[in-house]
Amino acid sequence: MTEISETDRQAVKEFVQEVLGCTCPNEVFRNINLEKNPSNFADLSRGDLIAIGDKLLVYIVKASDGEVLAGMLPQLFNRGREKRDEGGFNRFRLVVSTSETQSTRETLTRQYESLEDLDERLHLHVIGVEQLLGLI
């Protein structure tokens, strides 16, 4: 993982607080690291893994087909949980960015709600591509 610039740090903080609704205290955002296309997700998807302080892991994936990604949700969340627990993080948030927000949200939410081994520290967010503007 690579530490990000101050400009990117501010963009990540705003994104996490305003788009994802995270209420992490400001101290958490002092140390933010980025890993592009992390190896533990490589066979499932290409994305960016952001480690925020020692509290929050955010994995951002751009999806063109919600149906395909829905089939991978169990594996994505299992690997997210493993990475969260290995690193001692409090939460893992999977963020799916798409131009087809409504249909993808519906598809992924149905799949997410059917997953049996989720815990309260695993979250799904489906956002529009425009909400990623200015972020890393």
N, C-alpha and C positions, 0 to 999 in steps of 0.2 A: 504494500500500500504506500501511496505517496501523499505527503502532506500538501494541502492545497494553498493557493495564494489568499491574501486577505480579501481581495475582491470576490473570489469564488466562495470564501468562507461566509461572507455576508449574504451572497446569493443563496447558498445552501440553507443558512439560518432562516431567511425569509421564506423560502420554499417549504421547509419543514414546519415552521410555525403557521404560516398563512394558508398554504395549500393543503398540507396534511393535518393541520390542527393540533400539532404536538405542543404540549405545555412544558417542555423541558426548560429548566432554568438557564439563564444566559451563560453560566459557567461551563455548561456542557459543550457549548459551541466553540470553546477555546482551541480544541484539538479536533480537527476534521481531516480524515484521510480518505483517499479515493483509490479504488482498484478497478481498472477498466477490464471488462471481460474476465472476471475471476475464474480460476481453473475449476473450482468446485461446482460451478454452474455451466461450464463451457459446453457440455454435451446436451444441455437443455435449451439454452438461450444465450444471446449476447446482451450484455447490459453493463451497468456501472454499479459497483458496491461502494456505498459511502458509510464509513464508520465515524460516528459523531460522539466524541468523548468516549467514555466507557459505558455509555448508556444505550445507544441506539444504532441499529444497522438498517440501512435503507438500500434495497436493491431495485434499480430502475430499469425496466424493460420497455422497449418500443415494440408494440404489437400491431401487425397489419391484419391478423386473423384471430379474433377472440376465441373461435371454436378450437383451433389448434392449441393455443395457449391454455385453454381450460383443461385440456387433457394432461397438461404438464403441472398443473397446480399442486397436486399431492407431492411430487418430487421437488418442486421449487420450495414449498413450505417445509418439507423434511430437511432439505439442505440448509435452508435459512435458519431453522431451529438448531441444527447441529452447529452452524457457524456462530449463532447467537450464544449458545451454551458453552462452546469451546472458548470463546473470547470473554465470557462473563458479562455479556450485554444484557440489558433489561428487556429490550423489544427488538423485533424484526418486522419491518414494514416492506411488503412487496408493492411496488408502484408500477402500474401498467399505463403507459402513455399510448394513446390511440387517436386517430382522426374520426373513428366511429365510436365515440364515447358511449352513447346510450345503448346500442346493441351489444357492444363488448362488455359494458358494465353489467347488463342483465345476464349475459352468458356466464361471465366469470363469477358474479355474485351467487348464481344458482350453484355452480360447482363448489365455490368456497363454502357455502352453507351446508353442503352435503359432506364435507370432509369430517371425518370422525375424530381424528387425533389432534385437533387444533387446541391451543390453549389461549388464554386471554392476553398473551404477550405476542401473538402473531396477528398481523393486520394486512388487509388488502385495500389498496386505493386504486381506482381507475380514473385517470385524468385525461384531459384533452392535450394534444401535442403543444398547443399554445401556452399551456401552463409550465412547460419546461424551458421556455425562452429565457435566455440569460443564465441558465443553470449549467455549469461546467461544460 
